[in-house]
């Protein structure tokens, strides 16, 4: 069995720690909050993030990063996108041996327009790992923590490294596939949060299932257009990290992005929504990043543009919906044909 450090004790980091502990690995869960570490070590709970879940006693929380990564064979990064660069800088100062390096963060940096794996490779010397692995897919932490059936994908530049991560996590509750398309896997996991914001906005406005189904379907077309323009396989977006993650994130109250969108659709402003959520809503920063990428790549993304207007330009949600519904006539198969021909 392996010694694994999980960096980030939010809901997803905690849930993945449970999976690893169920597989009899020694799990070191790093947090910078002493109170949270005490809660995990003494009560075996993480009340703020997974209050309904009892944690295995084999999960030990650390506030000292050097202690957390000492002699581990794998490091799993599960911190928000905005913290990835800083945590990697801290990690390279204390890590003194090679590890399997995995990240499970879904986002794109709006300043550099880098994917998470690209940020990691910029900040972490290659002496410490062979290839970065990304873990993504339709996976609410609340359900993973309760050991409900979940299926995800891991991807890396080399299959051997992806399979190392697959072996760490796979069990009877948590099925793990491999996929060689790391760009597509990361983009699918990040961009679906934008569409989830839109799904919440649609429901907050009082629209029905017809509107949400259209939003999800046309949102998938946007994701695939941008993804293939950046070198992804179109088949990736028909899989777990594409349509799979879209379904789970756009249709569930567990989704922070959906809940944030719902409040926006009901007329609340973004600042109040984020304060109320109390947790990171990755889709907000990713919307900004994806809008910039769409212009850089020359890719049409009207839904993303509309949500960007709502978030950052104070556009009224209903006005944006009206704009989308009155766009010029299009042939539905035109987008699919263009994607598959790239």
ChimeraX attribute file (.defattr): number of C-alpha atoms within 10 A of each C-alpha:
attribute: neighborCount
match mode: 1-to-1
recipient: residues
	/A:1	10
	/A:2	14
	/A:3	18
	/A:4	27
	/A:5	29
	/A:6	28
	/A:7	27
	/A:8	20
	/A:9	25
	/A:10	22
	/A:11	22
	/A:12	22
	/A:13	23
	/A:14	29
	/A:15	25
	/A:16	23
	/A:17	30
	/A:18	26
	/A:19	22
	/A:20	24
	/A:21	20
	/A:22	18
	/A:23	17
	/A:24	14
	/A:25	19
	/A:26	19
	/A:27	27
	/A:28	26
	/A:29	27
	/A:30	28
	/A:31	22
	/A:32	15
	/A:33	12
	/A:34	13
	/A:35	10
	/A:36	21
	/A:37	22
	/A:38	17
	/A:39	15
	/A:40	24
	/A:41	18
	/A:42	12
	/A:43	13
	/A:44	19
	/A:45	22
	/A:46	22
	/A:47	15
	/A:48	13
	/A:49	18
	/A:50	20
	/A:51	11
	/A:52	13
	/A:53	20
	/A:54	16
	/A:55	21
	/A:56	17
	/A:57	15
	/A:58	18
	/A:59	24
	/A:60	21
	/A:61	27
	/A:62	26
	/A:63	18
	/A:64	12
	/A:65	21
	/A:66	17
	/A:67	15
	/A:68	25
	/A:69	26
	/A:70	16
	/A:71	16
	/A:72	20
	/A:73	16
	/A:74	22
	/A:75	23
	/A:76	25
	/A:77	22
	/A:78	25
	/A:79	23
	/A:80	20
	/A:81	22
	/A:82	17
	/A:83	11
	/A:84	21
	/A:85	20
	/A:86	12
	/A:87	18
	/A:88	18
	/A:89	14
	/A:90	15
	/A:91	18
	/A:92	14
	/A:93	11
	/A:94	14
	/A:95	19
	/A:96	14
	/A:97	13
	/A:98	16
	/A:99	20
	/A:100	20
	/A:101	22
	/A:102	27
	/A:103	22
	/A:104	23
	/A:105	25
	/A:106	27
	/A:107	30
	/A:108	30
	/A:109	19
	/A:110	20
	/A:111	11
	/A:112	9
	/A:113	17
	/A:114	16
	/A:115	20
	/A:116	26
	/A:117	23
	/A:118	13
	/A:119	18
	/A:120	23
	/A:121	15
	/A:122	14
	/A:123	17
	/A:124	18
	/A:125	11
	/A:126	13
	/A:127	10
	/A:128	15
	/A:129	18
	/A:130	16
	/A:131	21
	/A:132	22
	/A:133	26
	/A:134	28
	/A:135	28
	/A:136	26
	/A:137	27
	/A:138	20
	/A:139	24
	/A:140	20
	/A:141	21
	/A:142	20
	/A:143	15
	/A:144	22
	/A:145	21
	/A:146	15
	/A:147	17
	/A:148	13
	/A:149	13
	/A:150	18
	/A:151	17
	/A:152	22
	/A:153	22
	/A:154	30
	/A:155	28
	/A:156	25
	/A:157	17
	/A:158	15
	/A:159	16
	/A:160	12
	/A:161	20
	/A:162	25
	/A:163	18
	/A:164	15
	/A:165	25
	/A:166	21
	/A:167	11
	/A:168	18
	/A:169	23
	/A:170	18
	/A:171	16
	/A:172	10
	/A:173	16
	/A:174	17
	/A:175	14
	/A:176	22
	/A:177	16
	/A:178	17
	/A:179	21
	/A:180	17
	/A:181	18
	/A:182	24
	/A:183	22
	/A:184	27
	/A:185	29
	/A:186	28
	/A:187	27
	/A:188	32
	/A:189	29
	/A:190	29
	/A:191	31
	/A:192	32
	/A:193	28
	/A:194	29
	/A:195	32
	/A:196	32
	/A:197	31
	/A:198	32
	/A:199	31
	/A:200	29
	/A:201	29
	/A:202	25
	/A:203	22
	/A:204	21
	/A:205	19
	/A:206	13
	/A:207	13
	/A:208	11
	/A:209	12
	/A:210	8
	/A:211	14
	/A:212	21
	/A:213	15
	/A:214	12
	/A:215	19
	/A:216	21
	/A:217	14
	/A:218	18
	/A:219	25
	/A:220	20
	/A:221	19
	/A:222	23
	/A:223	27
	/A:224	29
	/A:225	25
	/A:226	24
	/A:227	24
	/A:228	21
	/A:229	17
	/A:230	14
	/A:231	13
	/A:232	22
	/A:233	21
	/A:234	23
	/A:235	14
	/A:236	23
	/A:237	26
	/A:238	14
	/A:239	17
	/A:240	22
	/A:241	28
	/A:242	28
	/A:243	23
	/A:244	20
	/A:245	25
	/A:246	27
	/A:247	18
	/A:248	18
	/A:249	28
	/A:250	28
	/A:251	17
	/A:252	15
	/A:253	14
	/A:254	16
	/A:255	22
	/A:256	24
	/A:257	28
	/A:258	29
	/A:259	25
	/A:260	26
	/A:261	34
	/A:262	25
	/A:263	22
	/A:264	26
	/A:265	25
	/A:266	16
	/A:267	15
	/A:268	13
	/A:269	14
	/A:270	18
	/A:271	9
	/A:272	12
	/A:273	18
	/A:274	16
	/A:275	10
	/A:276	11
	/A:277	13
	/A:278	10
	/A:279	14
	/A:280	17
	/A:281	22
	/A:282	22
	/A:283	27
	/A:284	23
	/A:285	22
	/A:286	25
	/A:287	29
	/A:288	23
	/A:289	22
	/A:290	27
	/A:291	22
	/A:292	16
	/A:293	19
	/A:294	19
	/A:295	11
	/A:296	9
	/A:297	13
	/A:298	11
	/A:299	15
	/A:300	14
	/A:301	20
	/A:302	18
	/A:303	21
	/A:304	24
	/A:305	19
	/A:306	22
	/A:307	26
	/A:308	22
	/A:309	17
	/A:310	22
	/A:311	22
	/A:312	12
	/A:313	10
	/A:314	11
	/A:315	14
	/A:316	16
	/A:317	24
	/A:318	14
	/A:319	12
	/A:320	17
	/A:321	18
	/A:322	10
	/A:323	13
	/A:324	14
	/A:325	10
	/A:326	8
	/A:327	9
	/A:328	6
	/A:329	7
	/A:330	8
	/A:331	7
	/A:332	10
	/A:333	9
	/A:334	9
	/A:335	16
	/A:336	14
	/A:337	10
	/A:338	12
	/A:339	20
	/A:340	13
	/A:341	9
	/A:342	12
